[in-house]
Amino acid sequence: MRAFFRNRLLPYSKLPQTYFVGGFAAVILLGTGLLLLPWAQTRGEVGLVDALFTATSAVCVTGLVVVDTGTAFTPFGQVIILFLIQLGGLGIMTFAALAYLMLGRRLSLASQAALHDAFFQRDLGVAFRQRFRQILLLVGLTELLGTLLLTAALVYRGTPVPRALFSAVFHAVSAFCNAGFSLYRDNLMGLRDSPMVLATVMSLIVLGGLGHLVLADLLEQGRRRLGRRPESPLPLSLHSRVVLRTTAALILAGTLGLLLFGLTPGETTWLQRLSAALFQSVTARTAGFNTVDIGLLPPASLLLLTLLMFIGGSPGSCAGGVKTTALAISLAEFRAKLKGEEEVVLLERRVPKPVLDRTVVLVRLAVLWNLLGLLILLTTEAGRGGAGFQEVLFEQISAFGTVGLSTGLTDKLSLAGRLWLIATMFVGRVGPLTLALGILPGRPSHVRYPADRILIG
């Protein structure tokens, strides 16, 4: 037994990815136990699988629900869900680092490597403490500002101040963490006539989906410009420029696509259609809020939303999916192949081969996982009402992209279907590549085989 642990299990336990994956799994189990407590439920009807599903959805900042958050859980249970969303949004390793910093201890190199890979995407030479505190400051100030704006909007609509404040805190955190959880049964459909609510939620979603590195870059740019320092502002990093341009392009393309393909019959005026299209374009890639009935959207619009959900947000953010940078790199590589160029260039910078290789593996793993999920759900949900190919595909990609949008199928899923979506939300949050590297650490082979030719196309 000792030899098995030393030779087989010990190498995996020392991987940085194992810390990341294990942290999420541990918090999900803890959240499940807390949601099963009698004082966390209003009627005591939330079972083990439903509690596990809710905890996974919260920690993985997805937003898919099998029970109504506002009625099935007490304020105590809703606070637990809010806490799980905040944990999942920032990342378990970030809060582990916070605990170590508060105790005056130093993080191990493995833990620092996991944090930098998840949030910073740069070398360990970056001042860890400074960057980490900057992240907490950005998150705290952003969610506080969002809470104040949402509170003002809800009070203006006649909501009592205590209820408005709690709802504002919950939705501000849910929006910034790209969770899509709502205390309202119809999500945000009842608030779609409030421009301040929609603008605040969209802003929080976009900021939460950009990633901490991009927000830090933008903050530094603003600080230099407002401070009127003699030195010229440093240019944004390549990562930040790619993320910002890709995000803007996807929001614009999604908005125009939804206006072209159609929305629900409830939008009568041009302004209502534009507002609904813009909101769903923003929320489809990262969060699961909705101001229209997703189940009533035309098939073309559902397919567009499915593509946006598969892409997701940006690295180091609260969002899931294959990420905006993977899309940008894939398109740049495709363009280079068409032109017969050996180097892949993005915004006048060459993309290193290791980054290209990771991107290819990431996209392929994502495609394979979702194809497998589509087959499983089509089998387990066969014969159930509203579980056609289109609805099942939408549900699968929504879980993988940790989006949370649904055509109404989630609460109708079988036990097997719910368990599969739990696994899919987990894989989508930690990332299929991170999970694969954590489970199957690479062992480079020094064997070289002779090359040969094979026909294609």
N, C-alpha and C positions, 0 to 999 in steps of 0.2 A: 504493500500500500504506500509506504514512504517513497519507494522508488518510482511508483506511478505518479505521485504528486510532484516529486522533484523533476522528473523528466517530461511529463505531459502537462500538468496543470500550472506549475510554478512559472514557466516562461510566459504563459498567457496573463497571469495575475500581475506581472510587472509592466505590461504594456500600458502606455498612456490612454489608449482607447478603452481599455478595460475599466479604468477609473471613471471615465465619462459614461459608458454604458451602464456600469454597475451603480453609479450614483442615481441615474434616472430610475432604474428598476427598483432600488431601495425606497425612494420617495413615493413611487407609485404604490408599492405595497403598504407603506405607512399611511398614505392617503386613503387607501381602500379600507383599512382598519378603522380610521377615524370616521369615515362616512357611514360605516355600519353601526356606529354608536346610536343608541336610542334618541339622544337629544340632538342628533344631527339630522333626523328625519321628522317630517310632520306627521306621517301616518304609519311609519314603520314598514312600508311596503317595498323599500329598496333592498333587493337581495344582493348576494355576493357578486354575481356577474355584473349586475347593474352598477354596483359601487365600484368594482374594478374598471368597468368601462368608463365611468365618469371620472375616476381618478386618473386613468391613462389619458383621457381626452384633455383633462386640465393640465397635467404635467407636460404633455406633449403639445400643449397650446393648440388643440385642434378645434374644439367647439361642437363636435358631434355629440348628441345626447340621446339617451334612450328613455330618460324621464325628464320632466320639466324642472329646470333648476329653480325657478321662482316659487313653485308650489310643492315640490316633493321634498325640499330641504328647508330646514329652519334657518334663521339668521346665523346660528352657529355653524351649520353645515355649509352655508353660502360663504362664510368667512374662511372655512377650510378650503373650499374650492378656489377662492380668491388667492389664498396663500399658495396653493399648489400651482396656480397659473403664474404667479410671480416667480416662484422657484423655477418652473419650467422655462419661463421666458428668459431669465437671465442665465440659466444654466446651473446645474447642481454644483459643478466645479467652482463656479464663481462664489457661491455661498460657502463652500468648503474653504476657499481661500480667505473669505471674510472672517470665518471663525478662527482660522490660524492667525490672521493679522490681529484680531482682537486679543488673542492670547499671547501675542508677542512672539510667535514661533515662525519658523521659516518653512516655506513649502519645499517639498522634494523636487528634484529636477524633473522627475516623471510627471508630477502634477503640474508643474509650470509648463512642460511641453504640451500637455493636454489642453491647458487653458489657452496657450498661444495658438495652437492649431485650431481651436474652436472659435476664438474671438479676434485674434490679432493678425493671423496670417503672415507673420514676419518672424525674424530671428529672435532668440532669447536675449539679445543685447538690448532690447527695448526695456526701459525702466518699468519693471512690473508693478511696483506699488503705485507709482504715479498714474499709469494707465488704468489700473484697477479702480483707484479712487475716482478717476475721471469718469469711468463708466457708471459708477454708482451715483455720482453727482448728476450726470446727464439723465439717467433714468428717473431719479427722484424729482428733479425739476420739471421734466417733461410730463410725468404723471400728475404732479401737483397742479401744473398749469391746466392740463386737461380736466382735472377734477373741478377746478374753479369755474371753468367755462361751462362744463356740463351742468354743474349745480345751478349756475345762473340761468341757464336755458330751461331747466326743469322747473325751477321756482317760478319763472316767468309764465310757464304753462299751467301753473296752479298746483303743483306738487308740494306737499308740506316739506319744510326745510329738512327735518331729520331724514325722511325717506328720500328726498332729493339728493342729500349729501351721500348717503350710503349707496344709492344707485349710481351716482356720479363716480365715486371711488371705484366701484366694481367695474363699471363700463370703461373707465379711463385705463385701468390696469389691463383689462381684457383686450382693449383696442391696441394699446402700445405693445403688449406681449403677443398680439396677433392671435388671440385665442378664440374670439368670436362667441364666447359665452355671454348670455343675456339673461336678465331677470324677468324679461317679458315673454309671455307665451308666443307672441308673434314676432319675436326678435325685435327689430327696429322698424317694422312696418307701420306701427302706430305713431312713430316720430318722424316719418319721412317728410312731413310738412314743416319741420323745424330746421331752417338753414344752419343755425348755430350748432345744433347737435350733429348734423351730417358733416359739416365742415370740420368740427373738432375730432370726430371719430375718424374721418378720412385722414386728417393730418397725423393723428397718433398712429394709425395703421402704417402709413408711409414711412414715418420716422422709425417705427419699430422694425420695419422690414428692410431698412437700408443697411443695418449692421453698425456695431459700435465703432469700428474703425472709420467708417465713412462719417459718422456723426462727430467723432473726435477731430477728423480732418476739417470738417466744416466749421466746428467751433474754433479751431486754431486760426482758420482763415478770418473769421469774424472778429476774433480777439485782436489780431494784428491790424486789421483795417480800422476798427473802432478805436484802438489804442494809439493810432497814428505813430507807430514806431518808425524809426528812420529806415530800418531794413525793409525791403520789399517782401510782400507775402510769398511764402513758399507755395509752389504749385501743388495742386492736389495730386495724390498718388495715382498711379495707373489704375489700381483697384477701385478707388473712389470714383474716378472719371468713368470707368466702364459701368459701375453699378448705377450711377446717376443717369447716364445716357440710356442704358438698357431699361431702367425703371420707367423713365419718362416715355420712352417709345412704347413700352408694353401698356402703360395706362392709356395713352392716346389711341393705340391700335384697338385695345379692348373697348374703349368708349365708342369709337367709330363703328366697330363691328357690331356691337349691341344695338346701336341706332339703326344700322343697316338691316340686321337679321331680325330685329323685332324684340319687344319686351312684353309685359303682361298687359291685358286690356285695361288695367287701372290707370295707366298714364295717358291722359287725354291731351294735355297741352304740350307744346314743344319744350317748355322749361321743365316740366315734370319728367318728360322722357330723357332730356339731357342730364338732369340730376340723378335719375335712377341708373342710367347707363354709366355715368362717371363713378357713382358709388359702387356699383357691382364690379366694374373694371378694377377698382382699387382693392376691394375686399376679396376678390376671387383668387388672387395670387397668394394671399397671406392669411387673411382672417375670414371668419365665417358669418359675419353680419350680413343681413339682407333687408332691403326695403321693399322688395317685390316677392311674390310667391314663386320660388324657384321651380316648383313642379308645373307651373303654367307657362314657362318660357318655351318658345319654339325650339325644335331639335337643333337647328343651326346655332342658336344662341347657347344652348347647353353644351354643344361641342366646343364652341369658343371658350366658354368658361372652363371646360375640362382641360383644354390646352394651357390656359393661364394657371390653373391649379397645379398642373404637372411641372411647370417652370418654377413657380414659387417665388420666394424672396431672395435675399442676398446672403452670402456667407457671414457668419458671426452675428446674425440677426436672430430675431425670435421666430422667423418663418421656416417653413419646410420646403419640399420640392427639390428639384435638381439644382436650383439657384440660377440667378440672372447671369452670373459670370460664366457658368457652364454653357448657357445658351450663346453668349457672346463669343466664347472661345470656339464652340462648335461651328458657328456660322463663319468665323474667321478661317478656321481650318478648311471648311467646305469651299470657301472662296479661293483659298490657296491651292487646293487640289484641282479646282476647275481651271485655274490659270497655269497649272503645272509648276508652281513655285514650291521650293523645298521648305522654306521658312514660313511660319505662320506669324503674321504681323497684325497687331491690334493697337489702334491709335498710335501708330508710328513706333511701336515697341515690339520686339520679338518675344513671342511666348515660348518659354523654355519647354523642352521635350518632356521632362517629368510632369509638368502641369498638364500638357496635352494628354499624356498617358492616363493620369488620374481622372481627367474629364471623361475620356472615352470609357474607362471602367465604371465610373459613376453613372453615366447615362445608360450604359448597357445593363448594369445591375438594376437600375430603376425600372427599365422597360421589362426585364425578365420578371421582377417581383410583381409588377402590376398585371402582367399577362397571367402569371400563376394565380394571382388573386381574383382576376376576372373569371377564370375557369372554376375556381373554388366556389365563388359566390353564385355563379350561374347554376352550379350543381346543388348547393345547399338551399338556395332560395327559389328553386324551380317550383312553379305552381302557386307561389304567393302573389297576392294582388299588388300591382304596382312594381313588380320586380322584373321588368323586361331588361333587355340588353342595355338600353340607353341608361336606365336608372341604376343598374348595377355598375356599369362603367363609371358613371358620375360618382357614385358612393365610394368606389375603390380609390379613385384618384383623389377625391376629397380627403379621405383618410390618410393616404400616402403624403399628400401635400400639406397635411396638418391644417387644412382650411376650415372644414366644418360646415360647408354648404351641403344641403341635402334636398332631394326632390320629395322627401317625405317617407323614405324607405327605412331610415335608421331604427326607429322604434318598432318596426315590423319584422326586423331580422330574426332569424332563428338563433338558437344558442351557438351553433357552429359558426354562423355568420358573424355574430358579435365577437366571438373569440378571435376570429380571423382579423376583424377590423382593429381589435386591440393590438394584435401583433403588428398590423400595418401602420397604425399610428406611432407605435414605438420605433419601428424601423424608419419611418419618415422623419421623426424628430431627431434621432441620433445620427441619421444619415446612413444609407446603405453601404457606402464605402467605409465609414468609420466602423460600422458593425462588422463588416467583412474583415477588415484589418484587425479588429479586436478578437474575432473568433478564429480567423485563419491567418496568423502572422506569416509574412513572407519568408521563405528560406531560399535564397538565390542559388540557382544551379549553375555549375561551372562546365556542364556538358554542352558542347556545340554540335549540332547535327548538320549534315550536308544540305545545301539548298537545292530545290528542284522547282519546276514550273507546274502551274495548274491553271486551267482555263476558268475565266469568270465572265459573266455577262453575255 
